[in-house]
């Protein structure tokens, strides 16, 4: 009788815990929010969206080809993947202490025009994201 009771208890716990674990694995929520970087090259804006951390991002991380999205449509595709309520900190410059590479193209991380900022802010509002500029 004790074995049956123990088996039922374990089964009940599994039924409750397994969905929580699965949900945590598919959720793209970040404990520290996200960091957004932007720069302009030859008339096009480029964006990089990275999970927030306590450490300084490297220039290579910020500009990694797999993460960089071109124009607002590319950024929107990335923002749509974030859960509602997520905070996105849009950096006006590279983080203090970031070392630019000795070779290769160097981009100037900066905010775009006010009109473009308003457009992206409206996009974040529609997606339920909290955009903050720094």
N, CA, C and O of each residue as an XYZ file, in Angstrom:
536
protein
N       0.818     -1.196      0.000
C       0.000      0.000      0.000
C       0.864      1.264      0.000
O       0.546      2.242     -0.675
N       1.954      1.232      0.760
C       2.848      2.381      0.801
C       3.482      2.623     -0.562
O       3.685      3.774     -0.949
N       3.797      1.561     -1.298
C       4.411      1.687     -2.614
C       3.439      2.333     -3.591
O       3.839      3.187     -4.383
N       2.190      1.945     -3.549
C       1.172      2.532     -4.428
C       1.020      4.019     -4.118
O       0.944      4.838     -5.034
N       0.976      4.367     -2.850
C       0.848      5.764     -2.453
C       2.064      6.582     -2.895
O       1.928      7.703     -3.385
N       3.244      6.008     -2.716
C       4.468      6.685     -3.134
C       4.497      6.868     -4.649
O       4.890      7.927     -5.138
N       4.089      5.853     -5.385
C       4.045      5.921     -6.849
C       3.085      7.012     -7.302
O       3.404      7.776     -8.214
N       1.914      7.096     -6.678
C       0.943      8.133     -7.020
C       1.493      9.523     -6.722
O       1.310     10.449     -7.512
N       2.160      9.670     -5.592
C       2.737     10.953     -5.225
C       3.783     11.389     -6.246
O       3.792     12.542     -6.677
N       4.658     10.471     -6.631
C       5.689     10.781     -7.624
C       5.048     11.136     -8.955
O       5.490     12.068     -9.627
N       4.017     10.407     -9.342
C       3.324     10.698    -10.598
C       2.705     12.086    -10.575
O       2.790     12.820    -11.559
N       2.089     12.448     -9.472
C       1.466     13.768     -9.346
C       2.524     14.873     -9.433
O       2.313     15.892    -10.091
N       3.644     14.666     -8.774
C       4.717     15.654     -8.823
C       5.234     15.801    -10.247
O       5.460     16.916    -10.717
N       5.420     14.679    -10.934
C       5.909     14.711    -12.319
C       4.942     15.475    -13.214
O       5.370     16.252    -14.068
N       3.653     15.262    -13.028
C       2.643     15.940    -13.840
C       2.721     17.451    -13.630
O       2.474     18.217    -14.562
N       3.057     17.883    -12.434
C       3.145     19.310    -12.144
C       4.484     19.918    -12.569
O       4.514     21.053    -13.044
N       5.570     19.202    -12.412
C       6.903     19.751    -12.642
C       7.319     19.711    -14.106
O       7.937     20.667    -14.576
N       7.014     18.667    -14.837
C       7.470     18.530    -16.225
C       7.004     19.698    -17.100
O       7.821     20.233    -17.849
N       5.745     20.120    -17.048
C       5.352     21.284    -17.868
C       6.105     22.565    -17.492
O       6.397     23.389    -18.359
N       6.417     22.733    -16.209
C       7.160     23.928    -15.798
C       8.570     23.909    -16.380
O       9.069     24.944    -16.822
N       9.205     22.762    -16.385
C      10.549     22.647    -16.951
C      10.505     22.892    -18.450
O      11.349     23.612    -18.984
N       9.540     22.309    -19.128
C       9.417     22.508    -20.580
C       9.176     23.974    -20.909
O       9.746     24.500    -21.865
N       8.345     24.627    -20.132
C       8.066     26.049    -20.354
C       9.320     26.877    -20.176
O       9.577     27.784    -20.967
N      10.095     26.588    -19.166
C      11.326     27.337    -18.913
C      12.328     27.159    -20.035
O      13.095     28.076    -20.328
N      12.338     25.995    -20.668
C      13.291     25.741    -21.739
C      12.912     26.446    -23.030
O      13.799     26.757    -23.825
N      11.635     26.713    -23.277
C      11.219     27.345    -24.518
C      11.073     28.854    -24.382
O      11.024     29.555    -25.393
N      11.004     29.364    -23.180
C      10.842     30.800    -22.952
C      12.171     31.503    -23.183
O      13.201     31.062    -22.674
N      12.158     32.598    -23.951
C      13.384     33.332    -24.225
C      13.578     34.483    -23.254
O      14.306     35.431    -23.551
N      12.947     34.410    -22.119
C      13.072     35.474    -21.140
C      14.505     35.541    -20.615
O      15.173     34.520    -20.458
N      14.954     36.748    -20.352
C      16.305     36.965    -19.843
C      16.204     37.600    -18.464
O      15.427     38.532    -18.257
N      16.990     37.093    -17.524
C      16.966     37.634    -16.163
C      17.366     39.109    -16.136
O      16.895     39.859    -15.281
N      18.216     39.527    -17.046
C      18.718     40.900    -17.086
C      18.167     41.678    -18.274
O      18.727     42.714    -18.631
N      17.103     41.216    -18.887
C      16.555     41.890    -20.052
C      17.446     41.678    -21.259
O      18.200     40.708    -21.327
N      17.352     42.590    -22.207
C      18.135     42.510    -23.442
C      18.808     43.835    -23.711
O      18.344     44.884    -23.263
N      19.905     43.783    -24.446
C      20.623     44.980    -24.850
C      20.530     45.099    -26.367
O      20.771     44.135    -27.093
N      20.180     46.283    -26.829
C      20.051     46.561    -28.253
C      21.129     47.554    -28.664
O      21.326     48.578    -28.009
N      21.820     47.246    -29.745
C      22.854     48.120    -30.302
C      22.478     48.437    -31.742
O      21.861     47.613    -32.417
N      22.846     49.627    -32.218
C      22.524     50.017    -33.595
C      23.665     50.828    -34.186
O      24.392     51.528    -33.481
N      23.801     50.713    -35.508
C      24.800     51.486    -36.246
C      24.369     51.567    -37.705
O      23.549     50.777    -38.172
N      24.933     52.535    -38.409
C      24.553     52.790    -39.792
C      25.757     52.571    -40.705
O      26.862     53.041    -40.433
N      25.511     51.839    -41.803
C      26.529     51.617    -42.827
C      25.873     51.805    -44.191
O      24.888     51.140    -44.511
N      26.420     52.707    -44.985
C      25.951     52.951    -46.353
C      24.430     53.085    -46.451
O      23.795     52.438    -47.284
N      23.864     53.917    -45.606
C      22.441     54.214    -45.672
C      21.512     53.196    -45.030
O      20.296     53.385    -45.053
N      22.040     52.134    -44.463
C      21.214     51.113    -43.805
C      21.566     51.029    -42.326
O      22.731     51.110    -41.938
N      20.520     50.864    -41.508
C      20.720     50.674    -40.080
C      20.833     49.183    -39.792
O      20.118     48.366    -40.370
N      21.735     48.853    -38.898
C      21.948     47.480    -38.461
C      21.723     47.420    -36.958
O      22.021     48.367    -36.231
N      21.187     46.281    -36.504
C      20.829     46.118    -35.100
C      21.349     44.780    -34.584
O      21.423     43.790    -35.312
N      21.702     44.789    -33.313
C      22.125     43.578    -32.644
C      21.409     43.522    -31.301
O      21.488     44.470    -30.519
N      20.714     42.425    -31.026
C      19.944     42.244    -29.802
C      20.566     41.096    -29.020
O      20.584     39.954    -29.481
N      21.075     41.408    -27.833
C      21.788     40.421    -27.020
C      21.161     40.300    -25.639
O      20.646     41.286    -25.112
N      21.192     39.103    -25.038
C      20.715     38.975    -23.656
C      21.559     39.831    -22.724
O      22.780     39.900    -22.871
N      20.912     40.481    -21.771
C      21.629     41.298    -20.805
C      22.417     40.423    -19.836
O      21.968     39.346    -19.445
N      23.582     40.899    -19.460
C      24.430     40.189    -18.497
C      25.104     41.213    -17.594
O      24.972     42.420    -17.797
N      25.819     40.723    -16.605
C      26.566     41.612    -15.711
C      27.944     41.957    -16.264
O      28.655     42.780    -15.688
N      28.320     41.342    -17.364
C      29.649     41.595    -17.907
C      29.565     42.473    -19.152
O      28.519     42.567    -19.794
N      30.676     43.107    -19.477
C      30.755     43.961    -20.655
C      30.808     43.095    -21.910
O      31.582     42.141    -21.979
N      29.996     43.425    -22.889
C      30.015     42.714    -24.173
C      31.273     43.093    -24.941
O      31.777     44.210    -24.817
N      31.767     42.169    -25.724
C      32.903     42.482    -26.586
C      32.380     43.052    -27.901
O      31.223     42.846    -28.267
N      33.232     43.754    -28.584
C      32.872     44.310    -29.885
C      32.488     43.179    -30.845
O      31.555     43.313    -31.637
N      33.217     42.071    -30.761
C      32.934     40.924    -31.628
C      31.546     40.344    -31.346
O      30.850     39.932    -32.275
N      31.138     40.307    -30.081
C      29.795     39.816    -29.736
C      28.724     40.731    -30.319
O      27.745     40.266    -30.903
N      28.919     42.018    -30.157
C      27.923     42.995    -30.595
C      27.739     42.947    -32.106
O      26.621     43.081    -32.602
N      28.824     42.758    -32.832
C      28.771     42.814    -34.293
C      28.868     41.436    -34.951
O      29.152     41.347    -36.146
N      28.639     40.372    -34.201
C      28.725     39.008    -34.757
C      27.736     38.850    -35.910
O      26.553     39.148    -35.747
N      28.202     38.386    -37.075
C      27.341     38.287    -38.267
C      26.034     37.532    -38.043
O      25.014     37.917    -38.615
N      26.022     36.507    -37.259
C      24.796     35.740    -37.028
C      23.744     36.472    -36.220
O      22.563     36.127    -36.274
N      24.160     37.476    -35.475
C      23.228     38.226    -34.627
C      22.756     39.525    -35.247
O      21.694     40.035    -34.888
N      23.523     40.061    -36.162
C      23.212     41.371    -36.735
C      22.033     41.283    -37.695
O      21.992     40.414    -38.566
N      21.075     42.190    -37.527
C      19.895     42.258    -38.383
C      19.885     43.596    -39.115
O      20.192     44.638    -38.534
N      19.531     43.554    -40.391
C      19.529     44.756    -41.221
C      18.145     45.388    -41.240
O      17.141     44.703    -41.432
N      18.102     46.678    -41.043
C      16.887     47.488    -41.116
C      15.856     47.090    -40.057
O      16.033     46.100    -39.346
N      14.787     47.868    -39.963
C      13.771     47.675    -38.926
C      13.050     46.337    -39.068
O      12.633     45.756    -38.065
N      12.897     45.841    -40.284
C      12.203     44.559    -40.465
C      12.998     43.417    -39.833
O      12.416     42.508    -39.241
N      14.320     43.459    -39.958
C      15.156     42.438    -39.329
C      15.094     42.525    -37.817
O      15.043     41.505    -37.130
N      15.100     43.757    -37.295
C      14.988     43.958    -35.853
C      13.641     43.471    -35.349
O      13.567     42.815    -34.310
N      12.580     43.785    -36.072
C      11.232     43.385    -35.651
C      11.135     41.867    -35.528
O      10.519     41.360    -34.590
N      11.735     41.144    -36.462
C      11.699     39.676    -36.413
C      12.334     39.162    -35.116
O      11.862     38.184    -34.537
N      13.399     39.822    -34.666
C      14.048     39.411    -33.422
C      13.224     39.811    -32.204
O      13.088     39.035    -31.259
N      12.678     41.017    -32.227
C      11.878     41.486    -31.091
C      10.622     40.637    -30.902
O      10.170     40.441    -29.774
N      10.063     40.138    -31.993
C       8.856     39.312    -31.908
C       9.103     38.005    -31.165
O       8.151     37.382    -30.696
N      10.334     37.582    -31.048
C      10.672     36.343    -30.353
C      10.696     36.510    -28.838
O      10.692     35.520    -28.106
N      10.720     37.756    -28.362
C      10.817     38.010    -26.929
C       9.447     37.940    -26.268
O       8.444     38.296    -26.885
N       9.394     37.485    -25.022
C       8.113     37.452    -24.305
C       7.639     38.854    -23.947
O       8.444     39.758    -23.723
N       6.328     39.020    -23.897
C       5.758     40.304    -23.498
C       6.261     40.677    -22.112
O       6.438     39.824    -21.242
N       6.486     41.979    -21.932
C       6.946     42.482    -20.648
C       8.459     42.536    -20.523
O       8.984     43.082    -19.552
N       9.160     41.978    -21.491
C      10.624     41.970    -21.439
C      11.171     43.388    -21.588
O      10.598     44.206    -22.309
N      12.273     43.675    -20.910
C      12.909     44.991    -20.987
C      14.060     44.953    -21.986
O      14.883     44.038    -21.974
N      14.100     45.970    -22.855
C      15.161     46.096    -23.854
C      15.845     47.439    -23.623
O      15.210     48.491    -23.701
N      17.142     47.394    -23.340
C      17.928     48.604    -23.116
C      18.698     48.911    -24.396
O      19.574     48.147    -24.802
N      18.366     50.037    -25.028
C      18.984     50.422    -26.297
C      20.181     51.308    -26.005
O      20.032     52.454    -25.583
N      21.354     50.773    -26.231
C      22.602     51.469    -25.929
C      22.933     52.515    -26.985
O      22.841     52.248    -28.183
N      23.324     53.719    -26.530
C      23.708     54.806    -27.440
C      25.161     54.676    -27.869
O      25.595     55.332    -28.815
N      25.902     53.841    -27.182
C      27.324     53.692    -27.463
C      27.731     52.292    -27.017
O      26.988     51.611    -26.311
N      28.903     51.882    -27.434
C      29.439     50.608    -26.960
C      29.635     50.707    -25.453
O      29.919     51.789    -24.941
N      29.489     49.606    -24.738
C      29.677     49.659    -23.281
C      31.075     50.160    -22.925
O      32.022     49.936    -23.678
N      31.211     50.831    -21.794
C      32.529     51.298    -21.369
C      33.496     50.107    -21.271
O      33.147     49.045    -20.756
N      34.680     50.309    -21.762
C      35.682     49.258    -21.666
C      35.706     48.284    -22.829
O      36.594     47.435    -22.901
N      34.742     48.388    -23.747
C      34.742     47.471    -24.882
C      35.926     47.818    -25.784
O      36.176     48.985    -26.089
N      36.640     46.789    -26.199
C      37.829     46.990    -27.031
C      37.465     46.712    -28.483
O      36.977     45.635    -28.825
N      37.713     47.704    -29.326
C      37.434     47.532    -30.756
C      38.554     46.697    -31.373
O      39.699     46.761    -30.927
N      38.222     45.914    -32.401
C      39.242     45.056    -33.008
C      40.351     45.877    -33.661
O      40.135     47.000    -34.117
N      41.542     45.284    -33.694
C      42.690     45.968    -34.287
C      42.574     46.032    -35.801
O      43.130     46.933    -36.429
N      41.858     45.087    -36.392
C      41.704     45.082    -37.847
C      40.237     44.887    -38.210
O      39.417     44.528    -37.366
N      39.928     45.123    -39.454
C      38.552     44.966    -39.925
C      37.775     46.255    -39.782
O      38.252     47.218    -39.181
N      36.567     46.269    -40.339
C      35.762     47.485    -40.265
C      35.296     47.767    -38.842
O      34.934     46.854    -38.099
N      35.310     49.020    -38.485
C      34.842     49.434    -37.170
C      33.599     50.285    -37.370
O      33.621     51.267    -38.112
N      32.528     49.909    -36.711
C      31.284     50.667    -36.826
C      31.110     51.529    -35.582
O      31.614     51.212    -34.505
N      30.390     52.615    -35.759
C      30.101     53.508    -34.637
C      28.717     53.187    -34.096
O      27.706     53.454    -34.746
N      28.682     52.621    -32.919
C      27.401     52.282    -32.299
C      26.760     53.572    -31.812
O      27.368     54.349    -31.076
N      25.495     53.787    -32.247
C      24.795     55.031    -31.903
C      23.296     54.833    -32.107
O      22.859     53.858    -32.719
N      22.522     55.777    -31.584
C      21.079     55.800    -31.826
C      20.817     56.464    -33.173
O      21.570     57.342    -33.595
N      19.753     56.047    -33.844
C      19.369     56.725    -35.088
C      18.605     58.020    -34.790
O      18.600     58.503    -33.658
N      17.967     58.566    -35.813
C      17.189     59.798    -35.662
C      16.019     59.589    -34.700
O      15.625     58.462    -34.402
N      15.480     60.706    -34.228
C      14.324     60.634    -33.320
C      13.139     59.935    -33.975
O      12.430     59.166    -33.326
N      12.927     60.202    -35.263
C      11.801     59.579    -35.971
C      11.950     58.053    -35.996
O      10.979     57.330    -35.775
N      13.153     57.575    -36.261
C      13.392     56.126    -36.292
C      13.247     55.529    -34.889
O      12.711     54.433    -34.728
N      13.728     56.256    -33.879
C      13.583     55.790    -32.498
C      12.103     55.674    -32.148
O      11.681     54.678    -31.560
N      11.309     56.692    -32.507
C       9.864     56.670    -32.220
C       9.197     55.481    -32.899
O       8.320     54.843    -32.316
N       9.604     55.183    -34.121
C       9.029     54.064    -34.861
C       9.340     52.734    -34.168
O       8.463     51.881    -34.033
N      10.573     52.564    -33.738
C      10.962     51.317    -33.067
C      10.335     51.238    -31.680
O       9.972     50.154    -31.224
N      10.206     52.375    -31.010
C       9.520     52.406    -29.704
C       8.070     51.975    -29.871
O       7.555     51.205    -29.061
N       7.405     52.467    -30.918
C       6.014     52.081    -31.183
C       5.925     50.582    -31.474
O       4.986     49.918    -31.036
N       6.889     50.057    -32.204
C       6.932     48.626    -32.496
C       7.032     47.828    -31.192
O       6.321     46.840    -31.010
N       7.914     48.259    -30.290
C       8.073     47.584    -29.005
C       6.795     47.678    -28.172
O       6.396     46.711    -27.524
N       6.156     48.848    -28.194
C       4.895     49.012    -27.472
C       3.849     48.018    -27.967
O       3.150     47.402    -27.163
N       3.739     47.857    -29.283
C       2.769     46.914    -29.863
C       3.097     45.478    -29.459
O       2.196     44.657    -29.285
N       4.377     45.180    -29.311
C       4.797     43.824    -28.931
C       4.789     43.602    -27.418
O       5.060     42.497    -26.949
N       4.479     44.651    -26.659
C       4.435     44.538    -25.206
C       5.813     44.523    -24.560
O       5.996     43.960    -23.481
N       6.784     45.148    -25.229
C       8.149     45.203    -24.700
C       8.431     46.576    -24.127
O       7.864     47.571    -24.579
N       9.309     46.636    -23.125
C       9.665     47.889    -22.460
C      11.004     48.368    -23.019
O      12.054     47.860    -22.626
N      10.977     49.332    -23.926
C      12.190     49.864    -24.516
C      12.684     51.067    -23.717
O      11.935     52.009    -23.458
N      13.957     51.015    -23.332
C      14.591     52.123    -22.616
C      15.860     52.495    -23.352
O      16.607     51.623    -23.795
N      16.105     53.782    -23.483
C      17.317     54.258    -24.142
C      18.365     54.621    -23.093
O      18.044     55.138    -22.023
N      19.615     54.339    -23.423
C      20.700     54.723    -22.502
C      21.750     55.513    -23.269
O      22.750     55.935    -22.688
